[in-house]
């Protein structure tokens, strides 16, 4: 019997004052609208949700987190064009992304982000 695969958690870490982030929100919302069953997409304002971000250093926007459970498949900056997020998510869904080595602060992000929107 096949083991159930945990759905993806996709988070965008941005800031309200960032013009690129404001433009990228439409891309992120479109990806959320096309999400597969169970996937969660959460927009994280790094200033309003500073307790979630913790000591993670977000230097550029948009910074995207893709995780399956607590396993981080991607954490980094994406070019803000829609195709980049689409390809990243396709690779994650198809198993083309391997777990990414991250520091301790980043490792706890999936759990903290999920706590923003329980469900």
Secondary structure, DSSP 8 states (H G I E B T S, - for coil): -------EEEEEEE-TT-HHHHHHHHHHHHHHHT--TT-EEEEEETTTTHHHHTT----SSSEEEEEETTEEEEEEE--SSHHHHHHHHHHHHTT--------HHHHTHHHHHHGGG--
